[in-house]
């Protein structure tokens, strides 16, 4: 795995991954989306620009790091997608947060063409992406994982082989459900506390000293000082991930009382106009819903 194709290098996560692949000696070819400005430093560092996704089929492996399943499906199955120039032996790595059902369907289509699809979604933020310290969970056979592990080591600090294809996307959705449950609960607690007339900063003091504390809670607590940048993840994407999670619960016929509520909290925040903002803006949405001032001085 020396020549890596890349779809999505103009994104915040994708840019950091591609940068670290180049820095670790991999040959990188990439496609450009509408935003070409973020690619300039990658091209200056030696990355090659391909005209279409299909042209990346000549690489040893192709990483796809895009928004979600529709974009992954287009990159693989589209008119100029990877399958249009299918090359037996190619490995496609979906580093996006995708729907497991879509991943399984694409894996079968790829297998029929002699291609292997691996799911390797990411955890952590663009800061760790630039530093080469992401976490990834990988769904692949042991043999394929062994081939890809040196590539993952170029941009990841922690690499978890979690099972066969689609297992990683299931675990990623479970991980994101847990994370967004904490952020939505914190935003609601702040709103209820403010409406009840208490100093919400005192809640933060108590939680910070006990078992309920977490990095996610502390990121949400920063909003009380007017800092909404503690989590570099857009609410629109968080809502999409929870939609995928609810679809997962439906597909396995598992009740999802909490997951559905978390999803609707995110949908509500987006409907109120905060979708393009970061997850901590859930606090702004709760303040608007409850007609209460949570952040003093705002």
Secondary structure by P-SEA (a helix, b strand, c coil): ccbbbbcccccaaaaaaaaaaaaabbbbbbccccccccaaaaaaabbbbbccccccccccbbbbbcccaaaaaaaccccccccccccccbbbbccccccaaaaaaaaaaaaaacbbbbbbbbcccaaaaaacbbbbbbbccaaaaaacaaaaaacccccccccccaaaaaaaaaaaaaaaaaaaaaaaaaaaaaaaccaaaaaaaaaaacccccaaaaaaacccccccccccccaaaaaaaaaaaaaaaaaaccccaaaaaaaaaaaaaaaaccccccccaaaaaaaaaacccccccc
